[in-house]
Protein backbone atom coordinates (compact mmCIF):
# COMPACT_ATOMS: atom_id res chain seq x y z
CA UNK A 1 0.00 0.00 0.00
CA UNK A 2 1.33 3.41 -0.98
CA UNK A 3 0.60 6.46 1.15
CA UNK A 4 0.15 9.75 -0.62
CA UNK A 5 2.08 12.76 0.72
CA UNK A 6 -0.94 14.04 2.63
CA UNK A 7 -1.41 10.74 4.50
CA UNK A 8 2.32 10.29 5.15
CA UNK A 9 2.74 13.82 6.53
CA UNK A 10 -0.34 13.50 8.73
CA UNK A 11 0.95 10.23 10.22
CA UNK A 12 4.41 11.72 10.72
CA UNK A 13 3.04 14.87 12.37
CA UNK A 14 0.85 12.84 14.73
CA UNK A 15 3.81 10.69 15.76
CA UNK A 16 5.98 13.77 16.48
CA UNK A 17 3.16 15.35 18.51
CA UNK A 18 2.29 12.17 20.46
CA UNK A 19 5.92 11.11 20.89
CA UNK A 20 7.50 14.46 21.73
CA UNK A 21 5.33 17.56 22.07
CA UNK A 22 2.52 16.14 24.23
CA UNK A 23 4.83 14.37 26.75
CA UNK A 24 7.05 17.45 26.99
CA UNK A 25 4.08 19.76 27.57
CA UNK A 26 2.71 17.39 30.22
CA UNK A 27 6.12 17.70 31.94
CA UNK A 28 5.61 21.50 31.87
CA UNK A 29 2.42 21.27 33.96
CA UNK A 30 0.02 21.04 31.05
CA UNK A 31 -2.87 18.62 31.40
CA UNK A 32 -5.47 17.14 29.10
CA UNK A 33 -8.16 19.64 28.19
CA UNK A 34 -11.82 18.85 28.71
CA UNK A 35 -12.75 21.41 26.01
CA UNK A 36 -13.63 20.18 22.52
CA UNK A 37 -12.30 22.18 19.58
CA UNK A 38 -14.98 22.92 16.98
CA UNK A 39 -12.71 21.96 14.05
CA UNK A 40 -10.03 19.62 15.47
CA UNK A 41 -11.10 16.20 16.70
CA UNK A 42 -8.02 15.32 18.79
CA UNK A 43 -7.75 16.21 22.47
CA UNK A 44 -6.07 19.41 23.54
CA UNK A 45 -3.80 20.44 26.40
CA UNK A 46 -4.04 23.33 28.84
CA UNK A 47 -2.46 24.88 31.91
CA UNK A 48 -5.67 26.69 32.82
CA UNK A 49 -9.19 27.02 31.45
CA UNK A 50 -8.23 30.29 29.77
CA UNK A 51 -6.20 28.87 26.91
CA UNK A 52 -6.14 25.41 25.32
CA UNK A 53 -3.63 24.03 22.80
CA UNK A 54 -4.78 21.88 19.91
CA UNK A 55 -2.58 20.45 17.16
CA UNK A 56 -3.82 20.86 13.58
CA UNK A 57 -2.15 18.03 11.68
CA UNK A 58 -4.25 18.41 8.52
CA UNK A 59 -3.56 21.97 7.36
CA UNK A 60 -0.66 21.94 4.91
CA UNK A 61 -0.14 18.18 5.09
CA UNK A 62 -0.22 18.14 1.28
CA UNK A 63 2.95 20.31 1.07
CA UNK A 64 6.24 18.58 0.21
CA UNK A 65 7.79 20.00 3.43
CA UNK A 66 4.69 19.13 5.47
CA UNK A 67 6.79 16.74 7.55
CA UNK A 68 8.75 19.71 8.97
CA UNK A 69 5.94 21.70 10.60
CA UNK A 70 2.36 21.76 11.81
CA UNK A 71 -0.12 24.37 13.02
CA UNK A 72 -0.96 24.80 16.68
CA UNK A 73 -4.35 26.31 17.47
CA UNK A 74 -4.58 28.07 20.83
CA UNK A 75 -8.23 28.28 21.77
CA UNK A 76 -9.84 30.73 24.19
CA UNK A 77 -13.17 28.89 24.55
CA UNK A 78 -15.29 31.70 25.94
CA UNK A 79 -18.01 33.67 24.17
CA UNK A 80 -16.94 37.10 25.41
CA UNK A 81 -15.97 40.36 23.78
CA UNK A 82 -12.21 40.81 23.61
CA UNK A 83 -10.58 44.22 23.90
CA UNK A 84 -9.48 45.57 20.52
CA UNK A 85 -5.81 45.32 21.49
CA UNK A 86 -6.16 41.50 21.64
CA UNK A 87 -7.72 41.16 18.19
CA UNK A 88 -5.85 40.52 14.97
CA UNK A 89 -3.54 37.95 13.43
CA UNK A 90 -0.80 38.55 16.03
CA UNK A 91 -3.25 37.76 18.82
CA UNK A 92 -6.79 36.37 18.48
CA UNK A 93 -9.30 35.99 15.68
CA UNK A 94 -12.87 34.73 15.90
CA UNK A 95 -13.93 31.13 15.56
CA UNK A 96 -17.62 30.42 15.09
CA UNK A 97 -19.08 27.58 17.13
CA UNK A 98 -22.55 26.13 17.64
CA UNK A 99 -25.51 28.14 18.91
CA UNK A 100 -24.26 31.37 17.31
CA UNK A 101 -21.44 31.63 19.85
CA UNK A 102 -17.98 32.89 19.04
CA UNK A 103 -14.75 31.61 20.56
CA UNK A 104 -11.33 33.13 20.00
CA UNK A 105 -8.22 31.43 18.74
CA UNK A 106 -4.65 32.05 17.66
CA UNK A 107 -2.96 29.88 15.03
CA UNK A 108 0.79 29.53 14.90
CA UNK A 109 3.02 27.58 12.55
CA UNK A 110 5.41 25.40 14.55
CA UNK A 111 8.48 24.40 12.53
CA UNK A 112 10.36 21.56 14.20
CA UNK A 113 12.65 20.49 11.39
CA UNK A 114 14.86 22.39 8.96
CA UNK A 115 16.03 20.12 6.17
CA UNK A 116 17.89 17.32 7.94
CA UNK A 117 18.24 18.96 11.36
CA UNK A 118 15.48 18.60 13.92
CA UNK A 119 14.86 21.57 16.20
CA UNK A 120 12.32 19.97 18.54
CA UNK A 121 13.56 21.74 21.68
CA UNK A 122 13.50 25.14 19.95
CA UNK A 123 10.00 24.49 18.67
CA UNK A 124 8.85 23.46 22.16
CA UNK A 125 10.38 26.58 23.73
CA UNK A 126 8.65 28.77 21.13
CA UNK A 127 5.31 27.02 21.70
CA UNK A 128 5.58 27.37 25.48
CA UNK A 129 6.60 31.06 25.30
CA UNK A 130 3.77 31.87 22.87
CA UNK A 131 1.28 30.13 25.16
CA UNK A 132 2.56 32.09 28.18
CA UNK A 133 2.45 35.39 26.26
CA UNK A 134 -1.14 34.89 25.10
CA UNK A 135 -2.24 33.50 28.47
CA UNK A 136 -0.93 36.62 30.25
CA UNK A 137 -2.89 38.82 27.86
CA UNK A 138 -6.08 36.91 28.72
CA UNK A 139 -5.61 36.85 32.50
CA UNK A 140 -7.34 40.23 33.09
CA UNK A 141 -10.48 38.76 31.47
CA UNK A 142 -10.63 35.88 33.95
CA UNK A 143 -12.85 37.76 36.40
CA UNK A 144 -15.48 38.26 33.64
CA UNK A 145 -15.75 34.51 32.98
CA UNK A 146 -17.26 33.47 36.30
C-alpha positions as CSV (number, residue, x, y, z in Angstrom):
1,X,0.0,0.0,0.0
2,X,1.3,3.4,-1.0
3,X,0.6,6.5,1.1
4,X,0.2,9.8,-0.6
5,X,2.1,12.8,0.7
6,X,-0.9,14.0,2.6
7,X,-1.4,10.7,4.5
8,X,2.3,10.3,5.1
9,X,2.7,13.8,6.5
10,X,-0.3,13.5,8.7
11,X,0.9,10.2,10.2
12,X,4.4,11.7,10.7
13,X,3.0,14.9,12.4
14,X,0.8,12.8,14.7
15,X,3.8,10.7,15.8
16,X,6.0,13.8,16.5
17,X,3.2,15.3,18.5
18,X,2.3,12.2,20.5
19,X,5.9,11.1,20.9
20,X,7.5,14.5,21.7
21,X,5.3,17.6,22.1
22,X,2.5,16.1,24.2
23,X,4.8,14.4,26.7
24,X,7.1,17.4,27.0
25,X,4.1,19.8,27.6
26,X,2.7,17.4,30.2
27,X,6.1,17.7,31.9
28,X,5.6,21.5,31.9
29,X,2.4,21.3,34.0
30,X,0.0,21.0,31.1
31,X,-2.9,18.6,31.4
32,X,-5.5,17.1,29.1
33,X,-8.2,19.6,28.2
34,X,-11.8,18.9,28.7
35,X,-12.7,21.4,26.0
36,X,-13.6,20.2,22.5
37,X,-12.3,22.2,19.6
38,X,-15.0,22.9,17.0
39,X,-12.7,22.0,14.0
40,X,-10.0,19.6,15.5
41,X,-11.1,16.2,16.7
42,X,-8.0,15.3,18.8
43,X,-7.7,16.2,22.5
44,X,-6.1,19.4,23.5
45,X,-3.8,20.4,26.4
46,X,-4.0,23.3,28.8
47,X,-2.5,24.9,31.9
48,X,-5.7,26.7,32.8
49,X,-9.2,27.0,31.4
50,X,-8.2,30.3,29.8
51,X,-6.2,28.9,26.9
52,X,-6.1,25.4,25.3
53,X,-3.6,24.0,22.8
54,X,-4.8,21.9,19.9
55,X,-2.6,20.4,17.2
56,X,-3.8,20.9,13.6
57,X,-2.2,18.0,11.7
58,X,-4.2,18.4,8.5
59,X,-3.6,22.0,7.4
60,X,-0.7,21.9,4.9
61,X,-0.1,18.2,5.1
62,X,-0.2,18.1,1.3
63,X,2.9,20.3,1.1
64,X,6.2,18.6,0.2
65,X,7.8,20.0,3.4
66,X,4.7,19.1,5.5
67,X,6.8,16.7,7.6
68,X,8.7,19.7,9.0
69,X,5.9,21.7,10.6
70,X,2.4,21.8,11.8
71,X,-0.1,24.4,13.0
72,X,-1.0,24.8,16.7
73,X,-4.3,26.3,17.5
74,X,-4.6,28.1,20.8
75,X,-8.2,28.3,21.8
76,X,-9.8,30.7,24.2
77,X,-13.2,28.9,24.5
78,X,-15.3,31.7,25.9
79,X,-18.0,33.7,24.2
80,X,-16.9,37.1,25.4
81,X,-16.0,40.4,23.8
82,X,-12.2,40.8,23.6
83,X,-10.6,44.2,23.9
84,X,-9.5,45.6,20.5
85,X,-5.8,45.3,21.5
86,X,-6.2,41.5,21.6
87,X,-7.7,41.2,18.2
88,X,-5.9,40.5,15.0
89,X,-3.5,37.9,13.4
90,X,-0.8,38.6,16.0
91,X,-3.3,37.8,18.8
92,X,-6.8,36.4,18.5
93,X,-9.3,36.0,15.7
94,X,-12.9,34.7,15.9
95,X,-13.9,31.1,15.6
96,X,-17.6,30.4,15.1
97,X,-19.1,27.6,17.1
98,X,-22.6,26.1,17.6
99,X,-25.5,28.1,18.9
100,X,-24.3,31.4,17.3
101,X,-21.4,31.6,19.8
102,X,-18.0,32.9,19.0
103,X,-14.8,31.6,20.6
104,X,-11.3,33.1,20.0
105,X,-8.2,31.4,18.7
106,X,-4.6,32.0,17.7
107,X,-3.0,29.9,15.0
108,X,0.8,29.5,14.9
109,X,3.0,27.6,12.6
110,X,5.4,25.4,14.5
111,X,8.5,24.4,12.5
112,X,10.4,21.6,14.2
113,X,12.7,20.5,11.4
114,X,14.9,22.4,9.0
115,X,16.0,20.1,6.2
116,X,17.9,17.3,7.9
117,X,18.2,19.0,11.4
118,X,15.5,18.6,13.9
119,X,14.9,21.6,16.2
120,X,12.3,20.0,18.5
121,X,13.6,21.7,21.7
122,X,13.5,25.1,19.9
123,X,10.0,24.5,18.7
124,X,8.9,23.5,22.2
125,X,10.4,26.6,23.7
126,X,8.6,28.8,21.1
127,X,5.3,27.0,21.7
128,X,5.6,27.4,25.5
129,X,6.6,31.1,25.3
130,X,3.8,31.9,22.9
131,X,1.3,30.1,25.2
132,X,2.6,32.1,28.2
133,X,2.4,35.4,26.3
134,X,-1.1,34.9,25.1
135,X,-2.2,33.5,28.5
136,X,-0.9,36.6,30.3
137,X,-2.9,38.8,27.9
138,X,-6.1,36.9,28.7
139,X,-5.6,36.9,32.5
140,X,-7.3,40.2,33.1
141,X,-10.5,38.8,31.5
142,X,-10.6,35.9,34.0
143,X,-12.8,37.8,36.4
144,X,-15.5,38.3,33.6
145,X,-15.8,34.5,33.0
146,X,-17.3,33.5,36.3
